[in-house]
Amino acid sequence: MSLSEIEAAIRTLPKEELARFDQWYQAFLENQWDEQIRQDVRAGKLDFLLEEVRREREAGTLRPFP
């Protein structure tokens, strides 16, 4: 199925089904984001953030997360 076919099918959905699709798609995107973060953590791509927190804690400038 092509993107244009998917777009056409979405346009024909009744309002209730479109809302269900939107909920599903938002959850899908959130899961994709979560998996990307997990991969980035495993690959060490976010280590710089941990180091920044360590430096701020040692300097006494670390503020609590709201």
C-alpha positions as CSV (number, residue, x, y, z in Angstrom):
1,M,0.0,0.0,0.0
2,S,1.4,3.4,-0.9
3,L,1.4,6.5,1.2
4,S,-1.2,8.1,-1.1
5,E,-3.5,5.1,-0.7
6,I,-3.1,5.3,3.1
7,E,-3.9,9.1,3.0
8,A,-7.0,8.4,0.9
9,A,-8.2,5.7,3.2
10,I,-7.7,8.0,6.3
11,R,-9.7,10.7,4.6
12,T,-12.7,8.3,4.3
13,L,-12.8,7.2,7.9
14,P,-15.8,8.1,9.9
15,K,-15.2,10.6,12.7
16,E,-15.1,8.0,15.5
17,E,-12.7,5.7,13.6
18,L,-10.5,8.7,12.8
19,A,-10.3,9.4,16.5
20,R,-9.4,5.8,17.2
21,F,-6.8,5.9,14.5
22,D,-5.4,9.1,16.0
23,Q,-5.1,7.5,19.4
24,W,-3.4,4.5,18.0
25,Y,-1.0,6.6,15.9
26,Q,0.0,8.8,18.8
27,A,0.7,5.7,20.9
28,F,2.7,4.3,18.0
29,L,4.8,7.5,17.7
30,E,5.4,7.5,21.5
31,N,6.6,3.9,21.3
32,Q,8.9,4.8,18.4
33,W,10.3,7.7,20.4
34,D,10.8,5.6,23.5
35,E,12.7,2.9,21.5
36,Q,14.9,5.6,19.9
37,I,15.8,6.9,23.4
38,R,16.6,3.4,24.6
39,Q,18.8,2.8,21.6
40,D,20.6,6.2,22.1
41,V,21.2,5.4,25.8
42,R,22.6,2.0,24.9
43,A,24.9,3.6,22.3
44,G,26.1,6.2,24.8
45,K,24.7,9.1,22.8
46,L,23.2,10.7,26.0
47,D,26.2,10.2,28.2
48,F,27.0,13.9,27.9
49,L,23.8,14.7,29.8
50,L,24.8,12.5,32.7
51,E,28.2,14.1,32.8
52,E,26.5,17.5,32.8
53,V,24.4,16.5,35.8
54,R,27.4,15.2,37.6
55,R,29.3,18.4,37.0
56,E,26.4,20.5,38.2
57,R,25.9,18.4,41.3
58,E,29.6,18.6,42.2
59,A,29.5,22.4,41.7
60,G,26.3,22.7,43.8
61,T,24.4,24.3,40.9
62,L,22.0,21.3,40.2
63,R,18.4,22.4,40.5
64,P,15.6,20.0,41.2
65,F,13.5,18.9,38.3
66,P,10.0,20.6,38.4
